[in-house]
Amino acid sequence: MSHDLLMIVGDYVEDWEVIVPYQALQAVGHEVDAVCPDKEAGDTVATAVHDFTGEQTYSEKPGHTFELSATFDDVDAESYDGLVIPGGRAPEYLRTYDEVIECVQHFFEEDKPVAALCHAPQLLNAAGVLEGRALTSYPAVRAEVESGGGEWHDGVTVDGNLVTGRVFTDHVEWISEFLDVLGTDVQHGEPMPASDD
């Protein structure tokens, strides 16, 4: 069954954390509207490539530009079946928008599936939806998870409608678990041999 999903992004969203789930969810048949407050469909957000190269925290390099597929002001959260929030630096400033907070709260109030990765719990904490929830995040965000009343776990975590991952290295398990929560049934046919032509 196909679902209409909302993805909230912003400038300096982590490159892989926006592009990989955006494409993967569409590849299995879901419609995904990627939006950013104060921007319209066709506008872009800058992305950042975070990498782990031996320093005490991640490094940050310019990533791709990511094109928004819908206009935030036109979004009606009621019309979406689930929410995806990638990480990077975007959640830090997205949490300052009242309309973003209200949108996030809707998905929790209605118990709709939510996938959050990396720094996304900064936005969930601002929305006041972490109390009593088990979840994970980028490890440096653990203090915000716990101050919001959440129980931090080290690894992909599913708590009812909420699926969380630490960073993009969790993509395979995080996306797979989110598809399970959505009820997505991916069918595989018989392998096709390579053609000799």
C-alpha positions in Angstrom: 0.0 0.0 0.0 1.3 3.4 -1.0 1.5 6.2 1.6 1.8 10.0 1.3 4.7 11.0 3.5 5.9 14.5 4.6 9.6 15.2 4.9 10.6 18.4 6.8 14.0 19.6 5.7 16.0 22.8 6.0 19.3 24.4 5.0 22.3 22.3 5.9 20.3 19.1 6.3 22.8 16.2 6.1 23.2 15.3 2.5 22.8 11.5 2.7 20.2 11.7 5.4 17.9 13.6 3.1 18.7 12.2 -0.3 18.8 8.5 0.6 15.5 8.2 2.4 13.8 10.5 0.0 14.7 8.3 -2.9 14.3 5.0 -1.1 10.8 5.7 0.1 9.8 6.7 -3.4 11.5 3.6 -4.9 9.1 1.3 -2.9 6.0 3.3 -4.0 5.4 6.0 -1.5 4.8 9.7 -2.4 7.1 12.0 -0.5 6.7 15.8 -0.2 9.9 17.5 0.9 9.2 20.9 2.4 11.0 23.7 4.2 9.4 26.7 5.9 9.6 30.0 4.0 10.4 28.1 0.8 8.3 26.8 -2.1 8.3 23.8 -4.4 11.3 24.1 -6.8 13.4 26.0 -4.3 16.4 24.3 -2.9 18.1 23.8 0.5 21.8 23.5 0.9 23.0 20.2 2.3 26.1 19.3 4.3 28.2 16.2 4.1 29.1 15.1 7.6 32.0 12.6 7.9 33.9 10.9 10.7 37.6 11.4 10.0 39.2 10.9 13.3 38.4 14.1 15.1 36.3 14.2 18.3 33.2 15.2 16.3 32.1 15.0 12.6 33.6 17.2 9.9 31.3 19.2 7.7 31.7 19.8 3.9 29.4 21.3 1.3 27.0 18.8 -0.1 24.5 18.9 -3.0 21.6 21.2 -3.3 18.3 19.4 -2.7 15.1 20.5 -4.5 11.9 20.8 -2.5 9.0 19.0 -4.0 6.2 20.9 -2.2 5.5 24.3 -0.6 5.4 24.3 3.2 2.6 26.9 3.4 0.4 24.6 1.3 1.0 21.5 3.5 -2.0 20.1 5.5 -0.5 17.6 8.0 -3.9 15.8 8.1 -3.4 14.7 4.5 -0.2 12.8 5.2 0.2 9.2 6.6 3.7 9.7 8.0 6.6 12.1 8.8 10.3 11.9 8.0 12.8 14.3 9.7 16.5 14.0 8.6 19.3 15.3 10.6 22.2 17.6 10.1 22.1 21.2 11.3 18.6 21.9 10.0 16.6 20.7 13.0 18.4 23.2 15.2 16.8 26.1 13.4 13.6 24.4 12.2 12.5 24.1 15.9 12.2 27.9 16.0 9.2 27.9 13.6 5.9 27.5 15.5 4.2 26.1 12.3 6.9 23.3 12.1 6.4 22.5 15.8 2.6 22.2 15.3 3.1 20.0 12.3 5.3 17.6 14.2 2.9 17.5 17.1 0.1 16.5 14.8 1.8 13.3 13.8 2.3 12.3 17.4 -1.2 13.3 18.5 -2.6 11.1 15.7 -0.1 8.3 16.3 1.1 8.4 12.7 4.5 6.9 11.8 7.5 9.2 12.3 11.1 8.5 11.2 13.7 10.7 12.8 17.5 10.5 12.3 20.6 12.0 13.9 19.9 15.6 15.1 16.1 15.3 14.4 15.3 14.7 18.1 16.2 18.4 18.7 13.0 19.2 16.8 11.1 16.5 18.6 12.2 17.8 22.0 11.1 21.3 21.0 7.7 19.9 20.1 7.4 18.3 23.5 6.8 14.8 22.2 9.7 12.8 23.9 8.3 12.2 27.3 8.4 8.5 28.1 9.6 7.6 24.6 12.5 5.3 23.8 14.7 6.6 21.0 18.1 7.3 19.7 19.9 10.2 18.1 23.4 11.4 17.2 25.2 10.7 20.5 25.8 14.4 21.2 22.0 15.0 21.1 21.5 12.5 23.9 21.3 15.2 26.6 18.4 16.8 24.7 16.6 13.5 24.4 17.0 12.9 28.1 16.1 16.5 29.2 12.9 16.0 27.1 11.9 13.0 29.1 13.1 10.4 26.5 15.1 7.2 27.2 18.2 7.2 25.0 19.3 4.0 23.3 22.4 3.3 21.3 21.1 2.0 18.0 18.1 2.1 15.8 15.1 2.1 18.1 11.4 1.5 17.4 8.9 2.8 20.0 5.3 2.5 18.7 5.0 4.9 15.8 8.5 6.4 16.3 11.5 5.0 14.5 14.9 6.6 15.2 18.5 6.2 14.0 21.8 7.6 15.1 23.4 8.7 11.8 23.4 7.8 8.1 25.3 4.5 8.8 21.9 3.3 10.3 20.1 3.9 7.0 19.5 0.3 6.1 18.0 -0.7 9.5 16.3 2.6 10.1 14.5 2.7 6.7 13.6 -1.0 6.9 12.1 -0.5 10.4 10.2 2.6 9.2 8.8 0.6 6.2 7.6 -2.1 8.7 5.8 0.6 10.8 4.2 1.9 7.7 3.1 -1.6 6.8 5.0 -1.5 3.5 5.1 -4.9 1.8 8.0 -5.2 -0.6 7.8 -8.2 -2.9 10.8 -9.7 -4.6 10.4 -11.7 -7.8 12.7 -14.4 -9.1 16.2 -13.2 -9.9 16.8 -12.5 -13.6 20.0 -13.9 -15.1 22.3 -11.4 -16.8 21.7 -11.3 -20.5 24.5 -12.5 -22.8 23.4 -10.0 -25.5 
